């Protein structure tokens, strides 16, 4: 546990941690742990179509440690921070190796959000579900169309990742490798980040 | 290769000669034709004195002006065309530089002919006719999200950077002038500052021209490009302020005047932007109403864009800012309000105008140089200007970026800064401004003009040429050029929402948060006010992509079909039929008995009633081939969309090809449906794929041996309501001997066999024609039942379809899904059938 905190501390200033801690307390109404309901009650999240997926991500063991699969009911501050570390910007002088690693971590987070049953594959069902949630909020697209879009997107993925398939081959879903492949143009290591309040960039850069 | 070259050069020479003649003519008549009045009087004179009816009269003066304009545009475009035909040339030199070179050559020819430079880029022409299209296009096609996301950096560079460039250049030159580096020049601090301010601004025309060819990454591009557009506000203010200061004279300038100058900056910049946004709102509102006048719809965009430019200009606000923001603001609403066709028209036309202006500008920048009367050489002044421009630009970029990097989450690296500094191209705006100077006030106007021209040449030619190698050498991150896939776009959307959610959860008010709030506001209010209520529905970005994808599918389907002679599908089908028939020869005699007389028009593709139709088509092969052509036409006539008949009517109010939209729509619906279907079946099939397949096959064989038709509907339970049919269908077809073609033209629910039947595209299409069996001569009863047979082969709704998800779109990357959808089914459907020695798809091909 303490090593994790250290990792965070290396890259985020103490002040930021304090800020986040304050936020954590505020969300959990001063308890030690944060529950699903606490997050669900954030008013700003109401309009977010992928609200549930995001909340799940905070309680997903895969985002907390590499090996385990499953869901926890409540998280402490450490876990809260763990999830948020996925949203740190890349350091300026990051090496190619680390950049690739960071990229994988960030994409893994995104992947886990879609792979709801945690079997390492985003099936058509899971994908449809995700797309439906994403697009239905606006209410401008009919559910049928949403499905068609999800299907078409899945086709896209299948055709680009598999190459030529035999007729009796069955595309069981998007694996993480395929996921990496289809998102290779997404500049995730430079875009997936959030500015935490009072961000001390100088400190962050020294940290690496 | 050399022959090609000669041809091109010859062509160019012809054009040059033509234009030269006209130019020479113009020069000779330069004096009398200056006043339109004289023109008119000479025209009248000839009319009055005629003694006989002239059959042909020489009316050059009437047409001279427009004619020359047209010729110039033609010459410029032909130059551009020549360059584009020589990729080897454009790979090394940027087009803008080449156009300037051509300008020099043309200018040399004109000067040689006239001994005086008749043509030069007039500031009025430049600012009122050539610049607006470029700016409007830039604003209208601006990537809004990136622009807004980097607005801070852009503004810092555009405002502070430009002020820094102007001030440092002016002061630097002034210092050198005082130090005596330039000899005797009749100038002063204010004049030099004015010169600095007009040449400080990075030029949008040059930047677009050069960076468009280099493809640097989006962030870098948007910062340089945005800066070049937004610094106009600063340039206009600095130019006006220093011009006024020069008129006032040094002693009259006090703190009040300077404060006024600063205030005027805000007024000019924000005023200009507001005028632009106001016009953007007007356009959006207006396009809500233009649905019924599609021919003038695109025109509004141009007129309002131009008006926003002119309005800002006459209010002495920043015209470029106004036009830019007009485009930036209205693009989203306008594009949803207008019909797709108008949107495309606007886009294309804008590009034509912008590209045309750009070409003309660069050619004229070259031509203007060939005029000894403007050239004044002052080594010190010119070289120092070049040096200062280059050095101070880099200094400004480095310092400003360093400051920005303290706040940016993703800092700009050193390489990016180098490119930004190097991308500080100066261009026609500076040239236009310097020509506006009053010769009486600025004794060194000609020196300034020469210096400006040299600076423009230096930056556009030298920096432009070296930009590409530099970017390569520095390994600047390039823009990804391949088209993003639908899945990727969806993921991007998820991604955006995720960032907002994380900001919400961590309680930060960050960039994403603000962007999200703006979105909500936009959705709530702006969309309601500015968007057509019906258009709002299809507004969604991802839906649009999906829509485009489908359209592309449909288009490529049609193209592919036509490329193969429109009948590829027919051939394939009959191919399948033939083989099949062979197997079931014996059953064929039983068939007629069960055919009923009732005709129910149904797309037979959908039927699984195959067993009933086993016939010996094989014998008829020969005949079919003979009549293939006839059948082709017949089939096409039946299947093609009726709308085409109306093509030849002409109307000025309505685009004549209106029906095309229906066609596209229809194709689109088909595509959608086939996609849906294939997935529907896929979904069902997941659970029990093999079982169902086998069931259907068993069914077939059973019935066939009985000579009884299968119960079609049993087999494919996944078809949706549109495809309902009854057992009698196939019977009806067969008995009648004339297949009810009306079926294909029918309602939306019917799937055109032409669209469903496309077969295995992996197999080379042999140009071997065969009649679709159901079109074979009446009287041969046997042929009439073939369709059902084919349908059986195709088994469009068997669960095995799921496996075909992937191959569907393989061949042309996302294009051909439903082209290929059916072929594997055919193969699968037949292969594993033990009792009947069916051939696989390949074998079948040979039977033809």
Interface residues (C-beta under 8 A of the other chain):
Chain A: X20 X23 X26 X27 X39 X42 X44 X45 X47 X48 X49 X50 X51 X54 X58 X84 X87 X89 X90 X92 X110 X113 X114 X124 X130 X131 X134 X135 X138 X140 X141 X144 X145 X147 X148 X149 X150 X151 X152 X153 X154 X155 X156 X157 X158 X159 X160 X162 X163 X164 X165 X166 X167 X168 X169 X170 X171 X182 X183 X185 X186 X188 X190 X191 X192 X193 X194 X195 X196 X197 X199 X201
Chain B: X406 X409 X410 X411 X413 X480 X482 X484 X485 X486 X487 X488 X490 X491 X492 X493 X494 X495 X497 X498 X499 X500 X501 X502 X503 X504 X505 X506 X507 X508 X510 X511 X512 X513 X520 X523 X536 X537 X538 X539 X540 X542 X543 X546 X549 X550 X672 X675 X676 X679 X682 X683 X689 X800 X802 X803 X804 X805 X806 X807 X808 X809 X810 X813 X814 X817 X823 X824 X827 X828
